[in-house]
Amino acid sequence: MTKERSVSTPDTGPSARSTAPGKRVRLSPAERREQLIALGVEMLRDRDLEDISVTEIADRAGISRGLLFHYFSSKQDFQIAILRAANAEFLERTAPDRDLDLFSMLRDSIDRYITYVSENSSAYHALLRGPVSARPEMAELVANARQATAERILTEAPIPPDDPDRPRLALAVRGWIAFVEEVVLTWLREKPITRDALVDMLVASLPALALNADLAAALQQ
């Protein structure tokens, strides 16, 4: 196993350790991997996935480019790890606030969704439309994220699991998620309406598409 030489720099967490390019601190393999992924996610906020420089990340972490591939089998493996972390961050940032009523919860989640996507448009586009999205592991990642989002909505919906309309509603929710993704991608490019109008449209479209009286009633403001 390749060993890393250490310096006496204070150890304050993966993100903090990346602030002094060229300096290396002693980290466990798991901590180093976490640090490298965090640096990749940070870079993804303002550049495309394919433009993330392995050499630049290694320099920021204070390790050699070759040592980076001790933690990842290839550049593609590293890119996938970055997108997995970005996706986990996305799910965390858009988690529903269960202290709110259903209408406010949906509106709040959509608002935070748009905020996250606006701040991380490169990552969002890479996951849904970029070259990497065609890879089987990325398609699975996106599918899992969509399923997690659908389950969040269905968990909060006032429809019992054994309701005969539940399967149709689940299908409608999956269609609504695809609608939201496409609308937000278009809005990011063109900004044809205000952000508030976008949120209003996305909130109103769920009960309109679901065609379920109980859900529509619960989503009345």
N, CA and C of each residue as an Amber inpcrd file, in Angstrom:
protein
   663
   0.8520000  -1.2020000   0.0000000   0.0000000   0.0000000   0.0000000
   0.8850000   1.2490000   0.0000000   0.5140000   2.2350000  -0.8160000
   1.2710000   3.4730000  -0.8710000   1.0850000   4.2510000   0.4110000
   2.1730000   4.7510000   0.9820000   2.0910000   5.5160000   2.2120000
   2.2540000   6.9960000   1.9240000   1.6040000   7.8170000   2.7280000
   1.6910000   9.2630000   2.5730000   2.5630000   9.8430000   3.6640000
   3.4730000  10.7180000   3.2920000   4.2720000  11.4350000   4.2750000
   3.4150000  12.5290000   4.8750000   3.6400000  12.8150000   6.1240000
   2.7880000  13.7920000   6.8080000   3.5730000  15.0080000   7.2440000
   2.8270000  16.1070000   7.4650000   3.3870000  17.3130000   8.0550000
   2.5460000  17.6210000   9.2740000   2.9720000  18.5660000  10.0610000
   2.2930000  18.8130000  11.3310000   1.1780000  19.8360000  11.2110000
   0.4680000  19.8220000  10.0960000  -0.6650000  20.7210000   9.9250000
  -1.8320000  20.2430000  10.7690000  -2.5540000  21.1320000  11.4820000
  -3.6970000  20.7100000  12.2830000  -4.7220000  19.9810000  11.4330000
  -5.3490000  18.9610000  11.9940000  -6.3030000  18.1230000  11.2880000
  -7.7140000  18.5410000  11.6660000  -8.4240000  19.2330000  10.7610000
  -9.7360000  19.7930000  11.1080000 -10.8360000  19.3490000  10.1720000
 -10.6810000  18.2300000   9.5080000 -11.7480000  17.7240000   8.6470000
 -11.3830000  17.8320000   7.1920000 -11.9640000  16.9730000   6.3160000
 -11.5890000  16.9120000   4.9220000 -11.6950000  18.2220000   4.1810000
 -12.7740000  18.9710000   4.3740000 -12.9270000  20.2140000   3.6250000
 -11.8920000  21.2370000   4.0430000 -11.6740000  21.3730000   5.3480000
 -10.7120000  22.3520000   5.8400000  -9.3080000  21.9900000   5.3920000
  -9.0180000  20.7170000   5.2840000  -7.6690000  20.2950000   4.9090000
  -7.3400000  20.6380000   3.4640000  -8.3490000  20.9700000   2.6820000
  -8.1060000  21.2550000   1.2760000  -7.7910000  22.7230000   1.0220000
  -7.7310000  23.5490000   2.0500000  -7.5980000  24.9890000   1.8440000
  -6.1590000  25.4280000   1.6060000  -5.1980000  24.5870000   1.8180000
  -3.8040000  24.9620000   1.6190000  -3.1690000  24.0380000   0.5950000
  -3.2940000  24.3590000  -0.7160000  -2.7630000  23.4970000  -1.7560000
  -1.2830000  23.1980000  -1.5340000  -0.9260000  21.9640000  -1.7890000
   0.4780000  21.5760000  -1.6980000   0.8820000  21.0310000  -0.3570000
   0.0910000  21.2470000   0.6920000   0.4150000  20.7250000   2.0120000
  -0.3020000  19.4010000   2.2240000   0.4170000  18.4320000   2.7330000
  -0.1650000  17.1230000   2.9550000  -0.2530000  16.8380000   4.4390000
  -1.3920000  16.3020000   4.8500000  -1.5770000  15.8940000   6.2360000
  -1.8800000  14.4010000   6.2550000  -1.6540000  13.8080000   7.4050000
  -1.9080000  12.3780000   7.5160000  -3.4110000  12.1320000   7.6330000
  -3.9460000  11.3430000   6.7340000  -5.3560000  10.9710000   6.7590000
  -5.4710000   9.4690000   6.5800000  -6.5090000   8.9070000   7.1370000
  -6.7790000   7.4980000   6.8700000  -7.2320000   7.3680000   5.4140000
  -7.1680000   6.1750000   4.8300000  -7.6390000   6.0140000   3.4480000
  -9.0760000   6.4970000   3.2560000  -9.9510000   6.2090000   4.2170000
 -11.3470000   6.6450000   4.0890000 -11.4570000   8.1690000   4.1350000
 -10.6790000   8.7980000   5.0140000 -10.7020000  10.2600000   5.1150000
 -10.1490000  10.9030000   3.8540000  -9.0750000  10.3300000   3.3040000
  -8.4950000  10.8950000   2.0820000  -9.4770000  10.7770000   0.9260000
 -10.1100000   9.6320000   0.8190000 -11.0950000   9.4390000  -0.2470000
 -12.2340000  10.4490000  -0.0950000 -12.7070000  10.6270000   1.1280000
 -13.7690000  11.5980000   1.3930000 -13.3200000  13.0070000   1.0130000
 -12.0820000  13.3550000   1.3350000 -11.5590000  14.6810000   1.0130000
 -11.5230000  14.9000000  -0.4960000 -11.0510000  13.9100000  -1.2370000
 -10.9410000  14.0410000  -2.6870000 -12.3210000  14.1750000  -3.3270000
 -13.2760000  13.4060000  -2.8370000 -14.6400000  13.5090000  -3.3590000
 -15.2220000  14.8870000  -3.0470000 -14.9980000  15.3760000  -1.8270000
 -15.5070000  16.6990000  -1.4410000 -14.9250000  17.7910000  -2.3340000
 -13.6530000  17.6730000  -2.6710000 -13.0360000  18.6400000  -3.5750000
 -13.6770000  18.5630000  -4.9530000 -13.9720000  17.3460000  -5.4050000
 -14.6270000  17.1790000  -6.6960000 -16.0170000  17.7890000  -6.7140000
 -16.7860000  17.5790000  -5.6560000 -18.1290000  18.1600000  -5.5630000
 -18.0470000  19.6830000  -5.5500000 -17.0630000  20.2070000  -4.8400000
 -16.8740000  21.6640000  -4.7880000 -16.5850000  22.2200000  -6.1800000
 -15.7120000  21.5450000  -6.9270000 -15.3940000  22.0040000  -8.2830000
 -16.6020000  21.9000000  -9.2070000 -17.4350000  20.8930000  -8.9710000
 -18.5810000  20.6660000  -9.8450000 -19.5970000  21.7980000  -9.7660000
 -19.4910000  22.6400000  -8.7680000 -20.4330000  23.7490000  -8.6280000
 -20.2430000  24.8020000  -9.7210000 -19.0360000  24.8740000 -10.2870000
 -18.8040000  25.9260000 -11.2810000 -18.1470000  25.4330000 -12.5630000
 -18.1440000  24.1230000 -12.7880000 -17.6060000  23.6010000 -14.0400000
 -18.2480000  22.2620000 -14.3610000 -18.1420000  21.8620000 -15.6260000
 -18.6870000  20.5730000 -16.0350000 -17.8600000  19.4340000 -15.4610000
 -18.4880000  18.2780000 -15.3480000 -17.8080000  17.1100000 -14.7900000
 -16.5360000  16.7860000 -15.5610000 -16.6110000  16.8480000 -16.8850000
 -15.4520000  16.4980000 -17.7070000 -14.3200000  17.5130000 -17.5670000
 -14.6230000  18.6890000 -17.0430000 -13.5990000  19.7270000 -16.8860000
 -12.9440000  19.7070000 -15.5070000 -13.3700000  18.7870000 -14.6590000
 -12.7320000  18.6660000 -13.3470000 -11.3560000  18.0440000 -13.5290000
 -10.3360000  18.7470000 -13.0790000  -8.9500000  18.3280000 -13.2750000
  -8.4770000  17.4580000 -12.1180000  -8.1110000  16.2280000 -12.4530000
  -7.5610000  15.3250000 -11.4440000  -6.2700000  15.8990000 -10.8750000
  -5.4680000  16.5060000 -11.7350000  -4.2070000  17.0990000 -11.2930000
  -4.4550000  18.2380000 -10.3110000  -5.4410000  19.0870000 -10.6030000
  -5.7530000  20.2060000  -9.7110000  -6.2710000  19.7110000  -8.3670000
  -7.1130000  18.6970000  -8.3950000  -7.6320000  18.1460000  -7.1400000
  -6.5050000  17.5480000  -6.3150000  -5.6250000  16.8000000  -6.9570000
  -4.4940000  16.2090000  -6.2360000  -3.6260000  17.2990000  -5.6190000
  -3.4170000  18.3890000  -6.3660000  -2.6040000  19.4920000  -5.8500000
  -3.2700000  20.1410000  -4.6390000  -4.5820000  20.3450000  -4.6990000
  -5.2930000  20.9450000  -3.5700000  -5.2320000  20.0470000  -2.3330000
  -5.2410000  18.7510000  -2.5850000  -5.1890000  17.8020000  -1.4680000
  -3.7710000  17.5930000  -0.9600000  -2.7890000  18.0770000  -1.7190000
  -1.4050000  17.9170000  -1.3080000  -0.8590000  16.5260000  -1.5510000
  -1.3960000  15.8500000  -2.5750000  -0.8960000  14.5210000  -2.9270000
  -0.5330000  14.5040000  -4.4040000   0.1350000  13.4600000  -4.8330000
   0.4770000  13.3410000  -6.2440000  -0.7380000  12.8670000  -7.0360000
  -0.7210000  13.1560000  -8.3320000  -1.8090000  12.7000000  -9.2030000
  -1.9060000  11.1820000  -9.1740000  -0.7510000  10.5310000  -9.1670000
  -0.7420000   9.0760000  -9.1470000  -1.3600000   8.5070000  -7.8870000
  -1.1480000   9.1970000  -6.7610000  -1.6910000   8.6940000  -5.5050000
  -3.2160000   8.7860000  -5.4840000  -3.7660000   9.7600000  -6.2100000
  -5.2270000   9.8480000  -6.2720000  -5.8170000   8.5410000  -6.7970000
  -5.1200000   7.9280000  -7.7440000  -5.6290000   6.6870000  -8.3250000
  -5.3420000   5.4730000  -7.4530000  -4.7630000   5.7100000  -6.2880000
  -4.7030000   4.6690000  -5.2660000  -6.0750000   4.5300000  -4.6020000
  -6.8530000   5.6200000  -4.6260000  -8.1670000   5.6370000  -3.9860000
  -9.3070000   5.4050000  -4.9720000  -9.0450000   5.6110000  -6.2480000
 -10.0490000   5.4150000  -7.2950000  -9.3920000   4.6560000  -8.4380000
 -10.0970000   3.6840000  -8.9790000  -9.4910000   2.8160000  -9.9920000
  -9.2610000   3.5240000 -11.3190000 -10.0130000   4.5930000 -11.5830000
  -9.8940000   5.3190000 -12.8450000 -10.5220000   6.6930000 -12.6860000
 -10.3300000   7.5440000 -13.6920000 -10.9750000   8.8580000 -13.6580000
 -12.4940000   8.6940000 -13.6740000 -12.9800000   7.7260000 -14.4280000
 -14.4210000   7.4780000 -14.4740000 -14.9440000   7.0650000 -13.1030000
 -14.1980000   6.2210000 -12.4080000 -14.5870000   5.8060000 -11.0560000
 -14.6520000   7.0220000 -10.1280000 -13.7030000   7.9360000 -10.2770000
 -13.6830000   9.1550000  -9.4710000 -14.8850000  10.0350000  -9.8030000
 -15.1940000  10.1750000 -11.0850000 -16.3410000  10.9850000 -11.4950000
 -17.6440000  10.4320000 -10.9200000 -17.7780000   9.1220000 -10.9470000
 -18.9840000   8.4950000 -10.4120000 -19.0940000   8.7540000  -8.9100000
 -17.9690000   8.6630000  -8.2060000 -17.9680000   8.9310000  -6.7630000
 -18.3840000  10.3740000  -6.4820000 -17.9320000  11.3070000  -7.3090000
 -18.3060000  12.7180000  -7.1530000 -19.8130000  12.8870000  -7.3240000
 -20.3560000  12.2730000  -8.3730000 -21.7810000  12.4270000  -8.6330000
 -22.6330000  11.7240000  -7.5810000 -22.1440000  10.6140000  -7.0590000
 -22.8770000   9.9510000  -5.9700000 -22.9650000  10.8850000  -4.7510000
 -21.8560000  11.5330000  -4.4470000 -21.8400000  12.4600000  -3.3090000
 -22.7430000  13.6550000  -3.5730000 -22.7050000  14.1720000  -4.8030000
 -23.5630000  15.3070000  -5.1520000 -25.0360000  14.9130000  -5.0580000
 -25.3480000  13.6970000  -5.4770000 -26.7270000  13.2220000  -5.4170000
 -27.1940000  13.0630000  -3.9710000 -26.3180000  12.5460000  -3.1160000
 -26.6580000  12.4090000  -1.6930000 -26.9010000  13.7810000  -1.0690000
 -26.0800000  14.7510000  -1.4530000 -26.2580000  16.1170000  -0.9550000
 -27.5940000  16.6850000  -1.4230000 -27.9300000  16.4110000  -2.6800000
 -29.2030000  16.8720000  -3.2360000 -30.3890000  16.3200000  -2.4390000
 -30.3740000  15.0210000  -2.1530000 -31.4720000  14.4140000  -1.4060000
 -31.5630000  14.9860000   0.0070000 -30.4170000  15.2490000   0.6060000
 -30.4070000  15.8250000   1.9520000 -30.9660000  17.2470000   1.9420000
 -30.5520000  18.0250000   0.9410000 -30.9770000  19.4280000   0.8760000
 -32.4700000  19.5750000   0.5620000 -33.0560000  18.5710000  -0.0690000
 -34.4580000  18.6840000  -0.4770000 -35.3940000  17.8370000   0.3870000
 -34.9000000  17.3230000   1.4970000 -35.7300000  16.5070000   2.3850000
 -36.9120000  17.3260000   2.8990000 -38.1060000  16.7270000   2.9660000
 -39.2880000  17.4790000   3.4110000 -39.2070000  17.8830000   4.8760000
 -39.7350000  19.0550000   5.1610000 -39.8250000  19.5460000   6.5360000
 -41.1790000  19.1150000   7.0960000 -41.1790000  18.0970000   7.9290000
 -42.4380000  17.5160000   8.4080000 -43.1180000  18.3560000   9.4910000
 -42.5370000  19.4720000   9.8390000 -43.2100000  20.3960000  10.7560000
 -44.2350000  21.2610000  10.0230000 -44.2250000  21.1890000   8.6840000
 -45.1230000  22.0080000   7.8730000 -46.3430000  21.2020000   7.4470000
 -47.4220000  21.8990000   7.0820000 -48.5670000  21.2140000   6.4770000
 -48.1740000  20.7630000   5.0760000 -48.9860000  19.9080000   4.4640000
 -48.5990000  19.2690000   3.2060000 -48.3360000  20.2840000   2.0960000
 -49.1980000  21.2910000   1.9790000 -48.9960000  22.3030000   0.9410000
 -47.6720000  23.0360000   1.1560000 -47.4350000  23.4970000   2.3750000
 -46.2060000  24.2380000   2.6780000 -44.9820000  23.3440000   2.5450000
 -45.1280000  22.0740000   2.9170000 -44.0260000  21.1280000   2.7980000
 -43.6140000  20.9550000   1.3380000 -44.6110000  20.7920000   0.4590000
 -44.3220000  20.6280000  -0.9620000 -43.6860000  21.8890000  -1.5280000
 -44.2470000  23.0300000  -1.2000000 -43.7060000  24.2860000  -1.7200000
 -42.2800000  24.5250000  -1.2160000 -42.0500000  24.2490000   0.0550000
 -40.7200000  24.4250000   0.6370000 -39.7050000  23.4880000  -0.0170000
 -40.0910000  22.2320000  -0.2340000 -39.1770000  21.2690000  -0.8620000
 -38.8450000  21.6780000  -2.2900000 -39.8520000  22.1320000  -3.0290000
 -39.6130000  22.5750000  -4.4030000 -38.7240000  23.8110000  -4.4210000
 -38.9590000  24.7250000  -3.5080000 -38.1350000  25.9330000  -3.4370000
 -36.6760000  25.5760000  -3.1570000 -36.4520000  24.6470000  -2.2240000
 -35.0790000  24.2330000  -1.9180000 -34.4730000  23.4200000  -3.0570000
 -35.3080000  22.6860000  -3.7570000 -34.8650000  21.9500000  -4.9520000
 -34.3250000  22.9230000  -6.0020000 -35.0820000  23.9720000  -6.2680000
 -34.6550000  24.9550000  -7.2620000 -33.3920000  25.6740000  -6.7920000
 -33.3120000  25.9840000  -5.5020000 -32.1050000  26.6140000  -4.9600000
 -30.8950000  25.7230000  -5.1710000 -31.0330000  24.4490000  -4.8390000
 -29.9070000  23.5250000  -4.9940000 -29.4960000  23.4170000  -6.4590000
 -30.4730000  23.2470000  -7.3300000 -30.1700000  23.0870000  -8.7520000
 -29.5290000  24.3570000  -9.3180000 -30.0010000  25.5190000  -8.8880000
 -29.4170000  26.7760000  -9.3600000 -27.9640000  26.9090000  -8.9260000
 -27.6620000  26.4460000  -7.7210000 -26.2950000  26.5220000  -7.1990000
 -25.3970000  25.4240000  -7.7550000 -25.9960000  24.3650000  -8.2750000
 -25.2280000  23.1940000  -8.7280000 -25.7100000  22.7410000 -10.0990000
 -25.8700000  23.7010000 -11.0030000 -26.4510000  23.3830000 -12.3040000
 -25.5920000  22.4110000 -13.1070000 -24.2690000  22.4830000 -12.9670000
 -23.3970000  21.5640000 -13.7060000 -23.6180000  20.1270000 -13.2560000
 -23.6930000  19.9190000 -11.9510000 -23.9190000  18.5690000 -11.4240000
 -25.2910000  18.0590000 -11.8400000 -26.2890000  18.9150000 -11.7470000
 -27.6570000  18.5270000 -12.0940000 -27.7440000  18.1330000 -13.5630000
 -27.1610000  18.9590000 -14.4120000 -27.1980000  18.6680000 -15.8450000
 -26.3940000  17.4140000 -16.1600000 -25.2550000  17.2270000 -15.4940000
 -24.4350000  16.0320000 -15.7330000 -25.1990000  14.7640000 -15.3890000
 -25.9310000  14.7950000 -14.2880000 -26.6920000  13.6140000 -13.8660000
 -27.8190000  13.2830000 -14.8330000 -28.4950000  14.3150000 -15.3570000
 -29.6900000  14.0780000 -16.1600000 -29.4400000  14.0600000 -17.6590000
 -28.4940000  14.8810000 -18.1390000 -28.3370000  15.0290000 -19.5780000
 -26.8900000  14.9130000 -20.0650000 -25.9190000  14.9380000 -19.1790000
 -24.5220000  14.9040000 -19.5960000 -24.1000000  13.5460000 -20.1230000
 -22.9060000  13.4670000 -20.7540000 -22.4050000  12.1890000 -21.2800000
 -22.3690000  11.0910000 -20.2280000 -22.0590000  11.4650000 -18.9980000
 -21.9490000  10.4670000 -17.9330000 -23.3030000   9.8420000 -17.6030000
 -24.4020000  10.5290000 -17.9340000 -25.7310000  10.0200000 -17.5820000
 -26.0750000   8.7350000 -18.3190000 -25.3520000   8.4500000 -19.4170000
 -25.6100000   7.2310000 -20.1870000 -24.9730000   5.9940000 -19.5570000
 -24.0750000   6.1930000 -18.6110000 -23.4340000   5.0430000 -17.9740000
 -24.4510000   4.3010000 -17.1100000 -24.4210000   2.9800000 -17.1230000
 -25.4070000   2.1990000 -16.3570000 -25.4540000   2.5650000 -14.8800000
 -24.2880000   2.7870000 -14.2710000 -24.2770000   3.1030000 -12.8420000
 -24.8900000   4.4680000 -12.5650000 -24.7630000   5.3930000 -13.5140000
 -25.3720000   6.7070000 -13.3380000 -26.8790000   6.6440000 -13.5620000
 -27.2900000   5.8480000 -14.5530000 -28.7230000   5.6740000 -14.7840000
 -29.3880000   5.0750000 -13.5470000 -28.6970000   4.1430000 -12.9070000
 -29.2200000   3.5370000 -11.6800000 -29.2840000   4.5650000 -10.5500000
 -28.2560000   5.4100000 -10.4570000 -28.2240000   6.4390000  -9.4180000
 -29.3940000   7.4050000  -9.5740000 -29.6330000   7.8590000 -10.7990000
 -30.7310000   8.7880000 -11.0570000 -32.0750000   8.1140000 -10.7810000
 -32.2030000   6.8650000 -11.2060000 -33.4510000   6.1290000 -10.9670000
 -33.7210000   5.9870000  -9.4740000 -32.6750000   5.7140000  -8.7100000
 -32.8380000   5.5810000  -7.2560000 -33.2360000   6.9060000  -6.6140000
 -32.6510000   8.0100000  -7.1210000 -33.0000000   9.3300000  -6.5870000
 -34.4560000   9.6660000  -6.8940000 -34.8920000   9.3330000  -8.1060000
 -36.2920000   9.5810000  -8.4650000 -37.2300000   8.7400000  -7.5960000
 -36.8400000   7.4880000  -7.3700000 -37.6630000   6.6210000  -6.5410000
 -37.7400000   7.1450000  -5.1060000 -36.6060000   7.6250000  -4.5910000
 -36.5890000   8.1770000  -3.2300000 -37.5020000   9.3950000  -3.1340000
 -37.4740000  10.2400000  -4.1650000 -38.3380000  11.4230000  -4.1780000
 -39.8070000  11.0190000  -4.2470000 -40.1040000  10.0390000  -5.0990000
 -41.4850000   9.5630000  -5.2180000 -41.9790000   8.9850000  -3.8970000
 -41.1370000   8.2250000  -3.2260000 -41.5310000   7.6230000  -1.9470000
 -41.7680000   8.6880000  -0.8770000 -40.9810000   9.7610000  -0.9250000
 -41.2130000  10.8620000   0.0120000 -42.6100000  11.4400000  -0.1810000
 -42.9680000  11.6580000  -1.4260000 -44.2770000  12.2490000  -1.7180000
 -45.3940000  11.2980000  -1.3140000 -45.2470000  10.0250000  -1.6750000
 -46.2880000   9.0490000  -1.3720000 -46.4210000   8.8130000   0.1290000
 -45.3060000   8.9310000   0.8520000 -45.3540000   8.7740000   2.3070000
 -46.1880000   9.8730000   2.9500000 -46.0810000  11.0820000   2.4050000
 -46.8110000  12.2170000   2.9760000 -48.2300000  12.3360000   2.4400000
 -48.5010000  11.7120000   1.3030000 -49.8330000  11.8260000   0.7040000
 -50.8860000  11.1500000   1.5890000 -52.0730000  11.7380000   1.6840000
 -53.1250000  11.1900000   2.5530000 -53.8750000  10.0320000   1.9010000
 -53.1400000   9.1000000   1.3280000 -53.7400000   7.9430000   0.6710000
 -53.1610000   6.6840000   1.2960000 -53.9630000   5.8310000   1.8960000
 -53.4490000   4.6200000   2.5420000 -52.7180000   3.7140000   1.5510000
 -51.7220000   2.9620000   2.0210000 -50.9670000   2.0660000   1.1350000
 -51.8380000   1.0450000   0.4210000 -52.9670000   0.6560000   1.0400000
 -53.8230000  -0.3550000   0.4220000 -54.9620000   0.2540000  -0.3970000
 -54.9310000   1.5700000  -0.5800000 -55.9540000   2.2210000  -1.3950000
 -55.8340000   1.7220000  -2.8380000 -56.9320000   1.3300000  -3.4820000
 -56.8530000   0.8250000  -4.8600000 -56.3300000   1.8540000  -5.8600000
 -56.3860000   3.1300000  -5.4910000 -55.8760000   4.1730000  -6.3950000
 -54.3770000   4.4140000  -6.2190000 -53.7840000   3.7570000  -5.2360000
 -52.3680000   4.0010000  -4.9190000 -51.4340000   3.7120000  -6.1050000
 -51.5530000   2.5800000  -6.8150000 -50.6490000   2.3220000  -7.9440000
 -50.7290000   3.4020000  -9.0270000 -51.9440000   3.8600000  -9.3300000
 -52.0820000   4.9070000 -10.3400000 -51.4490000   6.1990000  -9.8510000
 -51.6460000   6.5000000  -8.5690000 -51.0560000   7.7080000  -8.0040000
 -49.5310000   7.6360000  -8.0380000 -48.9710000   6.4690000  -7.7170000
 -47.5130000   6.3050000  -7.7520000 -46.9790000   6.5510000  -9.1560000
 -47.6970000   6.0570000 -10.1530000 -47.2840000   6.2800000 -11.5400000
 -47.3540000   7.7610000 -11.8960000 -48.4020000   8.4260000 -11.4460000
 -48.5550000   9.8570000 -11.7170000 -47.4440000  10.6640000 -11.0540000
 -47.0620000  10.2890000  -9.8440000 -45.9870000  10.9940000  -9.1390000
 -44.6730000  10.8420000  -9.8880000 -44.3930000   9.6370000 -10.4070000
 -43.1620000   9.4580000 -11.1860000 -43.1840000  10.3340000 -12.4380000
 -44.3400000  10.4430000 -13.0620000 -44.4530000  11.3240000 -14.2240000
 -44.2590000  12.7820000 -13.8430000 -44.7660000  13.1680000 -12.6850000
 -44.6020000  14.5460000 -12.2130000 -43.1330000  14.8570000 -11.9660000
 -42.3840000  13.9160000 -11.4180000 -40.9500000  14.1290000 -11.1750000
 -40.2230000  14.3830000 -12.4900000 -40.5430000  13.6010000 -13.5280000
 -39.9270000  13.8150000 -14.8420000 -40.2970000  15.1950000 -15.3880000
 -41.5320000  15.6020000 -15.1690000 -41.9860000  16.9250000 -15.5910000
 -41.1840000  18.0180000 -14.8870000 -41.0100000  17.8810000 -13.5790000
 -40.2530000  18.8660000 -12.8040000 -38.8250000  18.9660000 -13.3210000
 -38.1950000  17.8310000 -13.5650000 -36.8090000  17.8410000 -14.0530000
 -36.6950000  18.6000000 -15.3690000 -37.5780000  18.3000000 -16.3090000
 -37.5030000  18.9340000 -17.6260000 -37.8000000  20.4270000 -17.5380000
 -38.8010000  20.7840000 -16.7570000 -39.1670000  22.1970000 -16.6170000
 -38.0270000  22.9900000 -15.9810000 -37.4120000  22.4410000 -14.9490000
 -36.3330000  23.1620000 -14.2650000 -35.1090000  23.2850000 -15.1700000
 -34.7840000  22.2480000 -15.9330000 -33.6710000  22.3490000 -16.8820000
 -33.9240000  23.4690000 -17.8890000 -35.1350000  23.5350000 -18.4150000
 -35.4810000  24.5880000 -19.3750000 -35.4380000  25.9610000 -18.7120000
 -35.9620000  26.0480000 -17.5060000 -35.9730000  27.3270000 -16.7900000
 -34.5530000  27.8200000 -16.5190000 -33.6450000  26.9240000 -16.1900000
 -32.2580000  27.3220000 -15.9420000 -31.6270000  27.9400000 -17.1830000
 -31.9680000  27.4050000 -18.3430000 -31.4000000  27.9180000 -19.5950000
 -32.0220000  29.2390000 -20.0080000 -33.3300000  29.3480000 -19.8810000
 -34.0510000  30.4460000 -20.5210000 -34.6430000  31.4750000 -19.5600000
 -34.9600000  31.0750000 -18.3420000 -35.6100000  31.9510000 -17.3530000
 -36.8010000  32.7140000 -17.9580000 -37.7600000  32.0110000 -18.5810000
 -38.8820000  32.7100000 -19.2190000 -39.9060000  33.2540000 -18.2370000
 -39.9020000  32.7470000 -17.0040000 -40.8180000  33.2270000 -15.9670000
 -40.0210000  33.4530000 -14.6880000 -40.6410000  34.1060000 -13.7260000
 -39.9500000  34.3470000 -12.4620000 -39.8250000  33.0490000 -11.6690000
 -38.9500000  33.0730000 -10.7080000 -38.7840000  31.9030000  -9.8440000
 -40.0740000  31.6000000  -9.0730000 -40.7340000  32.6330000  -8.5500000
 -41.9800000  32.4190000  -7.8170000 -43.0410000  31.7800000  -8.7030000
 -43.1120000  32.2350000  -9.9490000 -44.0840000  31.6590000 -10.8850000
 -43.7430000  30.2010000 -11.1800000 -42.4580000  29.9020000 -11.2470000
 -42.0240000  28.5200000 -11.4680000 -42.4570000  27.6310000 -10.3060000
 -42.2140000  28.0960000  -9.0850000 -42.6090000  27.3180000  -7.9010000
 -44.1180000  27.1070000  -7.8940000 -44.8750000  28.1640000  -8.1730000
 -46.3360000  28.0530000  -8.2010000 -46.7820000  26.9870000  -9.1970000
 -46.1860000  27.0010000 -10.3810000 -46.5750000  26.0540000 -11.4200000
 -46.2640000  24.6170000 -11.0110000 -45.0880000  24.3960000 -10.4420000
 -44.6990000  23.0430000 -10.0610000 -45.5630000  22.5160000  -8.9150000
 -45.8930000  23.3830000  -7.9690000 -46.7610000  22.9640000  -6.8590000
 -48.1500000  22.6080000  -7.3840000 -48.7120000  23.4560000  -8.2370000
 -50.0650000  23.2330000  -8.7510000 -50.1420000  22.0290000  -9.6760000
 -49.0340000  21.7020000 -10.3250000 -49.0630000  20.6160000 -11.3090000
 -49.1800000  19.2350000 -10.6780000 -48.7590000  19.0730000  -9.4190000
 -48.8280000  17.7430000  -8.8000000 -50.2720000  17.2730000  -8.6250000
 -51.1470000  18.0250000  -7.9530000 -52.5350000  17.5520000  -7.8490000
 -53.2480000  17.5060000  -9.1960000 -52.8630000  18.4080000 -10.1150000
 -53.4910000  18.4060000 -11.4360000 -53.1710000  17.1190000 -12.1890000
 -51.9380000  16.6480000 -12.0520000 -51.5280000  15.4240000 -12.7430000
 -51.9990000  14.1800000 -12.0000000 -51.9790000  14.2320000 -10.6820000
 -52.3330000  13.0540000  -9.8880000 -53.8190000  12.7040000  -9.9970000
 -54.6840000  13.7140000 -10.1840000 -56.1230000  13.4880000 -10.3170000
 -56.6720000  12.6570000  -9.1530000 -56.2580000  13.0410000  -7.9500000
 -56.7270000  12.3550000  -6.7510000 -57.3610000  13.3960000  -5.8360000
 -58.6310000  13.2090000  -5.5250000 -59.3670000  14.2200000  -4.7630000
 -58.7920000  14.4220000  -3.3660000 -58.3690000  13.3390000  -2.7160000
 -57.8180000  13.4620000  -1.3620000 -56.5170000  14.2540000  -1.3660000
 -55.6550000  13.9710000  -2.3400000 -54.3910000  14.6990000  -2.4350000
 -54.6460000  16.1600000  -2.7830000 -55.5570000  16.3970000  -3.7140000
 -55.8740000  17.7720000  -4.1040000 -56.4020000  18.5640000  -2.9100000
 -57.2570000  17.9330000  -2.1030000 -57.8100000  18.6190000  -0.9330000
 -56.7250000  18.9280000   0.0890000 -55.7920000  17.9910000   0.2750000
 -54.7120000  18.1880000   1.2480000 -53.7520000  19.2800000   0.8060000
 -53.6860000  19.5200000  -0.5030000 -52.7590000  20.5200000  -1.0290000
 -53.4210000  21.8760000  -1.2360000 -54.6290000  22.0240000  -0.7440000
 -55.2580000  23.3370000  -0.7900000 -54.5620000  24.2480000   0.2090000
 -54.1980000  25.4380000  -0.2290000 -53.4820000  26.3770000   0.6450000
 -54.3600000  26.8150000   1.8000000
